[in-house]
Amino acid sequence: MASFPKPFLIGMVHLPALPGSPRSSLRMDEILDRARRDAETLRDAGFDGVMIENYGDTPFEAGTLDPATVAAMGIVAGEVKRACGLPIGVNALRNDARAAMGIAAAAGAGFIRVNVHTGVAATDQGMIEGRAADTLRYRRSLGVDVAIFADVHVKHATPVSQPDLAEAARDCAYRGHADALIVSGVATGAPANLACIDQIRAAVPDRPLFVGSGATVETVGGLLKRCDGVIVGTHLKSGDQTTAPVEAERARAFVRAARG
């Protein structure tokens, strides 16, 4: 994985419902405009990277994404990269790492987030199995340098195959060959448990570790003493509403707190 500054601050661009999803109501030009504005706000606030995800596409597919979703995310990813000029990441919810890798390759993204990279998790989409072997082989076939950021005991899920957090982290890093690990709270916007962060860090000291939910202006300084970066979205939105636009002052305040 390419080197990155520490702390590495990634801001979320939560996409509204995309064409073909049950709650889709916006035209692609409206979706692009929202994504562009959020990405530019994050860049201007001092974030190091942005990540797009199809947050509005609930209920999520457990497996392969619809081609319309992949196409829409590819268009958005390319536009976001052009607009903000920062490294960008892709999270194809719920867990289509192959689609995320393809989107990243087409758009020139630097990393993807994979919610279940190794093992098996019980989720509201049903049982989800990690496909690390497929993801890494597909990356090799594409010939791209796209880093895999993988969750350990991801939010909105219950681990089935490996309930021990440290062992799950080691499996993800050393058997699944994830480039970076992510620890989150139980749900979107929920804080990560500090003991869990420390446990993963001790189990896998040689991979970058990110906090993937719940970071705030008040907590980010302490979190960054334990990890290499954060992925933040909800806290940057008006009223802590994940679907709201990124607020410029909230984003600037977060970066100031993170940089100390």
Secondary structure, 3 states (H helix, E strand, C coil): CCCCCCCEEEEEEECCCCCCCCCCCCCHHHHHHHHHHHHHHHHHHCCCEEEEECCCCCCCCCCCCCHHHHHHHHHHHHHHHHHHCCCEEEECCCCCHHHHHHHHHHHCCCEEEECCCCCEEEECCEEEECCHHHHHHHHHHHCCCCEEEEECCCCCEEECCCCCHHHHHHHHHHHCCCCEEEECCCCCCCCCCHHHHHHHHHHCCCCCEEECCCCCCCCHHHHCCCCCEEEECHHHEHHHCCCCCECHHHHHHHHHHHHC
